[in-house]
Each structure stands twice: as structure tokens, then as C-alpha cells.
Amino acid sequence: MFKEKSEDIYLAGDDDQAIFVWAGADVERFIKEPAKERVLKYSKRVSRTVQEESQKPIEKIMGIRKEKHYLPRDFEGESLTISNLSQIDLTKGKWLILSRTISRQVKIAEELKKKDLYFETNKGKSFAVTMYRAAMQYESWTRHQELEDRVIKDLKEYTGDVEWNKNKDWFDAFVEADEKEKLYIKNMLDNGENLNTNARIWLSTIHAAKGGEEDNVILCLDMGKKILKSIKRSQQKNDEEHRVWYVGTTRARNNLYKLKAKIKRTGYQL
């Protein structure tokens, strides 16, 4: 309809990043659309090392593909294969941790919490925000700040209906709070994390992160049984999967860290 009623149409895209096939992304139609083509020659985003890594999944595509050659920005970058998250320092810098499946994302989130690291997902912050706000309000009260009745009522959900002591900090006063969550918040604060700001670490699936980027990316190579079963059905499914991993690698601006799969045979070979 738009094509019939428009004098000029501009189509912008990258067939290598067409990972939403189920939502209508049609690689063949995009490539075969008659038009004057202009292919970008330079990337203002990825480093040389990341650009080299990104070619590995793309080179595996057997079906239709538009051949492209582009130059990375003038920055070397780093690419390492790691066995676990303890091999890198997540207490500094900005990070995007990508998984292929939600189940793997959940496992990584559990690991980050055990390490007392503050992170965010598309569902929000990694800690109980209501408890944290209550803790800060209680601390304000210990510094002789008056609280509204509704705030006091909310705080008593954590302290119990007892008389408060200004010499007791929130951690000791919150006897009704979940101990595990309470300790997680306390440890993050003790580590100097500013929980009022956006987290330095963002955890996401590859699909949800499309369009995003970060200086440092950890790419979890686990694929999952359903995906392994799916790619065996056809070469088209295989090609779709290679595009997903291309998108994953190119979310990194500077450095890419490839986290080995828990089970080698279920991991993507990158």
C-alpha cells in the first residue's frame, strides 16, 4: 500500500540482523527489493577485535545474504573466552551481559546476586526497591527527620509494630524483612554502589538487546535444547541462528567476552 502511494521509498536495514523472522522480518524479500543500494563502509561503533569476531557467525550463513565489507572504528579492543564470571572484574566499568534464552538469564541473575552485584533487566532493578526506599527513609528518621504517618505505617511492615531506636540502623531494625534480600542491599551499599542511579550492569537476552550497545559485552554461548532441536530442521533455521549471534557480538563497542556454555555440546561455536 505504501509503495503504491509513495513517490520515493527509503528502506534502511541489515539482513545480517534480521532476527525477528517470527515477527515478519523477511531476509529474501529485503535483499531482492529492486532499488538503488548504498552500503555503509564504516562502523562508528565496534572495535577492530569485535568486528573480526562478528564475522565468524556471518561466514556460516549458507543461504541468501548481501555481501558487505565495512571498516571498524580506530580502536583495537579485546576478545576473550572465559569459563565463568569470576574471571573478569565486574565491579568497574559498564557491562551488557547477553544470553540466548531467558532460563540462562535467570541463572546469571542468581549468580550476580550471590556476588552482591547491582544490575538491571527489562523488568527493573535487581533488588527490592520498596525495601531499599524504606531503609533510606528509616535512616532519615535516625537523623531526626520527621516522617509522615503513611511512611511510618509502611516502615512498620519491616520493623514490626515496635518502638524505634535512633541508635539502631535499618539493617538491625528491619527484623520482619526478608533476610537474604536485606543482606543483598546492605552488601551493595557497603561496596559503594549508588542504588539511586542506573546500574552499570545490564542483563538481557540477545533479542531484547537488539539496538542496544555497551563498552563491554559478555556473551553467554549456551543455546538450550529447544534451539538445538530447531536448527536441525532446516538450513534456514541454522542461518537465522547465526544472525542472532552476529547481533550478540556486535552489541559490544570495545570488548567482547565469550562465556563458555555449561555443557559444551549445547554451546554456540564462536
Stockholm file with secondary structure:
# STOCKHOLM 1.0

chainA/1-270         MFKEKSEDIYLAGDDDQAIFVWAGADVERFIKEPAKERVLKYSKRVSRTVQEESQKPIEKIMGIRKEKHYLPRDFEGESLTISNLSQIDLTKGKWLILSRTISRQVKIAEELKKKDLYFETNKGKSFAVTMYRAAMQYESWTRHQELEDRVIKDLKEYTGDVEWNKNKDWFDAFVEADEKEKLYIKNMLDNGENLNTNARIWLSTIHAAKGGEEDNVILCLDMGKKILKSIKRSQQKNDEEHRVWYVGTTRARNNLYKLKAKIKRTGYQL
#=GR chainA/1-270 SS CHHHHCSCCCCCCCGGGCCCGGGTCCHHHHHHSCCCCCCCCBCSSCCHHHHHHHHHHHTTCCSCCCCCCCBCCSCCCEEEEESSGGGSCTTSSCEEEEESSHHHHHHHHHHHHHTTCCEEETTEESSCHHHHHHHHHHHHHHTTCCCCHHHHHHHHHHHCSSCCCTTSCHHHHCTTSCHHHHHHHHHHHHTTCCTTSCCSEEEEEHHHHTTCCEEEEEEECBCCHHHHHHHTSCHHHHHHHHHHHHHHHTTEEEEEEEECCSSGGGBCCC
#=GC SS_cons         CHHHHCSCCCCCCCGGGCCCGGGTCCHHHHHHSCCCCCCCCBCSSCCHHHHHHHHHHHTTCCSCCCCCCCBCCSCCCEEEEESSGGGSCTTSSCEEEEESSHHHHHHHHHHHHHTTCCEEETTEESSCHHHHHHHHHHHHHHTTCCCCHHHHHHHHHHHCSSCCCTTSCHHHHCTTSCHHHHHHHHHHHHTTCCTTSCCSEEEEEHHHHTTCCEEEEEEECBCCHHHHHHHTSCHHHHHHHHHHHHHHHTTEEEEEEEECCSSGGGBCCC
//
